[in-house]
Amino acid sequence: MLETINNLDLLPGKKVYFASDFHLGVPNKAQSLLREKKLVQWLSDIEKDAQHIFLVGDVFDFWFEYKTVVPRGYTRLLGKLASLADAGIQIHYFTGNHDMWTFGYLEEELGLKVYRNPIEVCINNQQFYIGHGDGLGPGDHGYKFIKKVFASPISQWLFARLHPNFGIGLANFWSGKSRAANGPIDEIFLGEEKEWLIIYCKEVLEKKHYDYFIFGHRHLLLDVTLPSNSRYINLGDWFKNAHFGVFNGVTLQLEKYEK
């Protein structure tokens, strides 16, 4: 389901930033903390000219909000996001396939705008299609079925009955299994005929024009020219490289955060 949000007009000198797939929490506490600190530093650096920040899914490797409990850790990031929101920077947070189980905490405590589905938005007269990217396009039927199960209110209610020590431990175990199985594939570009998100973008373009399709999920930095002068951007991840997108109101560039 595609959600349409209000047009965004940038103030002079302001920009829009995009990043995704930080997967905080893995592969261990020490490496996750280093990645979290780097993310917080990046947010501090872009604070001076950011008007909107889009975090396009899988910020956490696992996130589940119990009624009165949230996963331990991530204090630096959560505090920074709250500070940015308090300063008037709109933060758009997309749930990914690893952190879809947010039920109000991020909105109420941090002031984020949370999306569970892709959105379309016009920014300075350019059309954007933005989403995490999981479950889109042909194929991957097994995951699409599992996603429906995970998104089911009954499944979420049953999982919430588990003690957090057991529930979060179980989730981290299965997440590690998935990563081990898919890790090598994530580093290989399969070609336009086999990349599901490229196929999906081309199908969408047959019905409506978008200047930019921006996704995460794939864990591979991509900038592909599509028909009708459209572009498919995949933001990669922050495991090996810290890439992000920045739109200045006219053009969108992919950059690498070096600090």
N, C-alpha and C positions, 0 to 999 in steps of 0.2 A: 504494500500500500504506500503510495507516494503522498507526502504531506507538502502543502504549499504554505510558505511563510511570507510575511510582509516583505516588500522591497527594502533593501538596505542601501542607503546613500551614505557614502563616506565623506567625512569632513575633510577640509584641506589638510594635506600632510598625513592623513591617517591611512592605515593599511588593514588588510585581513590576513590572518595567518592560519595555516592548516598543518596538522601533524597527527600521527596515529601510531598504534601498535607499539606501545612502550612495554606492555606486559610486565608491569611491576610485580615483584614477588618471586620471579624466577631468574636464573636457575638456583640461586641461593640468596640468603639475606644480604651478604656483603656486596655481591655484584648488583643486586637490585637497588641497594642503597646508593651506590655510585651512579647508577642510571637515573634514579630519582633526583639526586642532587644536580645532575647535568640538566635534567628537564626543568627543575626549578630555576636554575641559572638562566636557561634560555627564556623562560617566561619573564624573568626580571629584565633581561636585555631588550625584549620586544615591547615591554610595558610602555615605553616612551611614545610609541607611535601606533600601537595596536588599538583598533576600535572594536574588532570582533576577532575571537579566537575559536577555531573549530577543532575540537579533539575528536577525531573520526574513528573511534572505537578501539577496544582492547587496551584501554589505559592500564587496567589491572589484568593480570593473568587469571585472577578469579576474584569475584566480588559478589557477595550475597548479604543482603540486609535482613537480619532478623528484626523482630519488632523493636527490641531495645538494644541490639548489638550490631556493630559493623566490624568488618575484619580489622585486626590489629595492624598498626603501622601506617605508613604513608602520611605521617603528620606534616612533614615539610610541604608536600604537594598540596594536601587539602588546605593547609593554612594559606599557601600562596594563591590558590584559586579563589578562596574567600576574599583575600585582600584585593585581588584584581577585580572581582565582581563588585566589591564595595567601592572601588575607585571609578566605577562606571563602565568598565570594559565588559562587553557581553561575551560570555563563554558558552559556546554551543557544544554539548557533550552527546556523542552518539554511543549507544550501547553496542558492544560487539558480541561475538559469539562466546567470549570468555567472561564478560562482565555485564550480562544482560539483566542481572537480578538486582536492580536498584528500584526502590519503591518509595521514593520521596526524600530520602536523606540529602542527596546532592542538591536538590532544588531548595529544600527548606533551610538547610544549614549553610550551604555555600552560595546559593543564589544562581546556580547554573540552569541553563535551559536544556532539558534532556529530550532526545529523540530516539524512538525505538525503530523507526523506519526511515528510508531515504527521504530527502526533502528536495524541493526545487525552490530556488530563490533568485531574484534578480538583484545583482549588486552593481550599481553604477551602469545600468542599462545592459549588463551582460548576464546571460542566463547560466546558472549553475545547477547541476544535479549532484547532490552530495549524499554519501552514505558509507557505511562500513564496507559493504560489498558482499557479505556472506549470504549464501543462498540465492544469489542472483544469476541469471543465465541458465544455460542447459546443464545437464549432468548433476553430479553430487547429490543424487537422490537420497542416499543414506543419511547424509548430514541434514538435508531438508526435513526428513522425517524426525530426526533427533531434535532439531530445533523446535519443531512443533510441540514435541513432548516437553522440552525444557521450558517453553513459553506457556505451557498449560498452567492455569491457576491451581488445578488439583495437584500437579507435580510439585509446584512451588510450595503449596501448603504442606505436602508430605515431607519435603526436604526440610522445611522450617521446623518440623517436629524433631529433627536430629539435633543432638548436642553439637554446638559449633566445633568443638575439638574433633569430633568424628566427621561431621559433614564437610568442613573445609579441608580436612585431611584427605577425604575420599575424592573431593573435587580436584585437589592438586595432583593426586595420583593419576587420575584419568587425563588431566591436562598434559602431564609429562609424557604419558603414553602417546597421545595425539601428536605432540611436538616431535617425538622421536621418529614417528612414522612419516610425518610430512616435511620434516626439516630439509632433507636434500632436494625435494621437489620445489620448495619455496625459492631456491636460488637459481632456477632454470626458467628462462623465457620460452614458452611452448610454441610461440608463433601466433599470429593474429587469428589463424583458423582454429586454434585450440584453446586460446585463452578465453575462459568463460565470460569474464567481465567485458572484454572487447566485443565479443559476440553480442552480449546484452546491450552494450552502448549502441551498436549499429542497428539493432532492432528498435531501440527507443527513438533513434534519429529518423527512422522511417515515418514516425508519427508526429514528432515535434523536434524542433531545433534547440540544442543547448550548446553554448560556447565551450563549457567545461564540464566534464564528468570527473569528480574527485572521489576516490575510494581509498581504503586501506585494505586490510585483511590478507592481501596477496604476499606481503612481506618482501616485495621486489619493487625497487624504484623504477617507474615506467613513465614515459611521456610519449604517447602515441598519437599521431595525427589521424583523425577520422574524417569521413566524408563531410562535406558542407563546412569545411574549415573549423571543425570541432576538434577538441583535444581530450584524450583520456589520460588522466593523471593518477598514478598510484603512488602513494606517499612513502612506500617502503616501511621499514621499522627502525627501531633505535637500538637493536642488539649490536650490530657491527658499525653502522653509520647512523648519524643523527640528522636525517633529512627532514625538510619541511617545505611547504609552499607558502608563497607570499604574493598577495594581489594588491597592487598599488592604486587600483581604480581604473587602470588601463590594460595592463598585462599581468600575467601570472608567471612567476619564476620558481623553479625548484632550487633550493640552496642547501648547503650542508653546514651544520653547526659545529664549529671546530673547537670551541673551548672545552 
